[in-house]
Amino acid sequence: MIHSQSELDITRQCQLVQISRSSFYYKPRPLSAKDLKIMRRLDELHLEHPFAGTRMLRDTLRLEGMRINRKKVQRLMRVMGLSALYPKARKTSLPGKDHKVYPYLLKNLTIDHPNQVWCADITYIPLAKGFGYLVAIMDWHSRKVLSWRFSNTMDYLFCVEALEEAFCKYGKPDIFNTDQGAQFTSEAFTGLLKQQGVKISMDGKGRWIDNRFIERLWRSLKYEDVYLNCYETMQEAEKGIGKYITFYNERRPHQALDGKTPDAEYFAEKNVKAA
């Protein structure tokens, strides 16, 4: 957008696109190895104690010998997309500016068959020298992971790609439920749902518990794969996560499904067929 070879000087180009010169010249610095270590530990603590806020996490890290203040915990948790889970006004998964927020449709709804309700969420994945973000789309009833994407940014594009793949492979649900994050309230994401005639539901005040199924997926994925393998690169992590999700869907018994796998539960319905 701004080119050093242009006839206009840099100052004028910045004025035309309405950004400051300092923003143009700024080069983001990679996080230090120390910060990545802290983020990895914060991720573990969040899975163990999802109710813990920044004060509790700060104090826990201090008990473990780390010198850290609350502001740094807050900053790193923002980078990771983490927040404590407890009933409160939704201020952590905020929609983007001018993004429409949809009503919550699952109250008192009995969810008893595949493709009735799908849900989606994003989680932070630690790497040896960085991190990535994983989005998954899950069938609520069977817990089957329908599609997923791995990205080094938190934009909406990888979420839209995952949704397109789920539609292509498995048809469409009656209702799609997410939090109010900017990725899921974006026009690209909600527009695709509306195009398919899917009802859009978004968690409202006090509905943090509706993420519990996919949060359990994140816990299983991290403790049974990510933390054990300590992936070095995005490519290595993507390959490993893909193998784990195949195992999770096809071979891992699920206690909530009476020992059946998500695939077995999903495809048990005669009207649900593989693509």
N, C-alpha and C positions, 0 to 999 in steps of 0.2 A: 504493500500500500504506500509506504514511504520509501523513496529510492534516493540514494546518495548521488546518482548520476543525473537526476532530474534538473531541469532548468531552474526550478524553484529551489530556494535554499531550504534547509531542514526546518528552520523556525517557521517559515510560511506553510510548509507541508503539514507540520504539526497543528498549526492553527486551523487549517482547512478540515482536518479530520478530528479536531477537537480533543487532542491529547497534549499533555505537557511534554516538553523536550526531555525532562528527566525520565519520564516513562519510556520514551523512545530509546534512550541510551542505557536504560537499566538492563543489566544482565543477571537473571536469577542465579543465585548460588545454590549448589546442591547441598542437601542436609549433611551435617557431619556424621561420622561414624558413631559418635556419642549420642546424637539425637536419634539416629536410627535404632540404636540399642534401647533407648528409653521408649520409643514408639512401639517396638516389639513387646516390651514388658507391659506397657499400657494396654496393648491389644489383649495380652494374656489375662491381665487383671480384669478387663472389661468383660471377657467371656466368663470368668469365674464369679464376678460380682457386678452384674450389669446395672445394679442400683447405685453403684458408687459414683459420687460426683467428684469434681476436681479437688476439693479439699481432702476428701478421704484418699483419693489416689495420690495426692501430694504427700500426705502423711505416711501412706504405705511405702512409697518409694524412699522416703527419708528413713523409715525403719530398716529398710534394706541397704542403707548406706549411701544413697544417692543424695547429692546436694542439689536441690531443685525447689523452685518457688511455684506458686499457684499459677502465675501468669504464663510460665513456660508450659505447664501441663495443659492450660486452656489453649494455647497456641498450637501445640502438637496434636491435641484432640481435634481441633478444627481442621488441620491438614488431613487427619485420618478419617474425618467424617463421623466421629464418635460422640455420643452423649449419653448421660445416665438415663436409664429406663425407669420411669415411675409416673404415676398419674399427675399430669400438669398441663397447663396451656401449651400448645405446640409452638415452641419457639426455636427448636433445634433443626427440624427439617422444613425449612421455609421455602415457599414457592418463589419462583423468580418474579421480577417486577412485571406487572401486568398479566401474570399467569392466572388463569381461572382455577379456583379450588372447588372441587365437586363434593357433594354430600356423602356421608357414610351410609352404605346400603346393607350392611351385614347384621345390624342389630336384630336379635331374636330370629335370625335366619338359620334353619337347619341345613347344613351342608353335607349331603349324603351320596353324591355321585361325582365322577370325574367330569371335568369341563363345566362344572357349575360355577366355580370361582377359581380364578388364577390370582396369584400375587407376585410381587417383585420386590427386591431389595438390593442394596449395594453394600459391599463390605471391603475393608482395607486388607491387603495381602502384603505382609512384610517379605522383603527379599534381602539377600546378603548385602547389597550395595544400593538399596533404593526401596521402592514399593510400587504397588499397582492397586487397581480397583476392580473388583469382580461384581458383576450384576448377574442375578439368576432369576428366571421366571419359573414358578412352581405351581403345580396343580394342588389346590388346597386340600382336597379330599384324600388323594393318594400319596401326597408328599413327593410326587415325581418331579424331578428337575426337567423342564421341557426344553429349555435353551439357556445359554449363558454366553457372556462375552467378558474378556479381560482387557483392561485399558490402563494407560499411564496417566490419564486425565479423568476428571469427574464431569465431562460434558454429557450431553444427552444422546450423542450419536451412537455410542455403543449400546445404550439401552434400546434405542429404536431398532438397531440391527438384531438384537436378541428377540425383540417382540415380533419382528418380521419372520424370523426363523420359526418361532413357536407357532405362528399362524400357518405357515407353510407346511409344517410337519403334523400339527395336531388339530387343525381347524380353529375354533374360537370358543371362548367361554361365554357364559351368560353375563358374568360380572368380573371386572378386573379391579383388584384392590391394591393400593399402594399407600405410602405415606405422602406428605405434601412437599417432598423434595423437588427442587427446581428441575431435575431431570425428568421426573414423572408428571409435572404440571406443564411442561413445555408443549407448545402447540404441535410440534412434530410428533410427540408421543401420544398425546390425547387425541390428536387429529386422526392418527392411524386407528385408534380404538373406535372412534366414532364412525370412521369409514367402514369398519367391519360390523357396525351395529351393536357393539359391546357396551353394556352399562358401566359407567366409571364410578368407582367408590374410592374415597380417600379417608384415611384415619383422621378423626377429629380429636377434640379435647378428651384426654383420659383414655384413649384407645391404643396406648402403647403395646398392650398385651397381644394385639392382633399380629404383631411381627413374630410371635413366639415360634411358629413352625419353621420359618426360614432362618430365624436366629439359631435354632437347634441344628439346622444344616450347616451354618457357619461354624458352630462349635465342633461338630463332627469333622468337617473338612479340615479345620486348622489343627486339631489335636491328633487326628488320624493320618494327616498327610503333610500339610504345610510346615508345621513346626518340626516334624520328624525329618523332613528332607532338606530344609534350609536352602531353598532354591536361590541360585546365583543371579539369574537373568529372567527377564519377562518371558522369553521364549521357553526357557526350561520350566518355569512355573506354569505357563499355559499348557504345556504338554502334560505335566504331572497332574494338574487340576482336571484336565480332560479325562485322564485315566481314572481318577478318583470318582468323578461324577458318574462315569459308566459303571464302576463298581457299586456306587451308592444306589443307582437306579436298578441294576440288574441282579446284584448278588448280596447286598447287605440287608439282613433281616431287620425289620423295623418294629420295635416294641409296640408302638401305637397301632400297628396294623396286624396284631396277633402273630408276629413273626414272619409275615409275608414281606416281599420286597415292594418298593413303590411301583415298579413295572407290573408285577403280578396283580396288584390292586387296581392300577389304572386300566389295564387291558382286560380285566375280568368282566367289565361291562360289555355286553354283546354289541352295543351301538358305538363303542369306541374302538377304532381300528388303527393299526399302525399305518404311517404314510407310505 
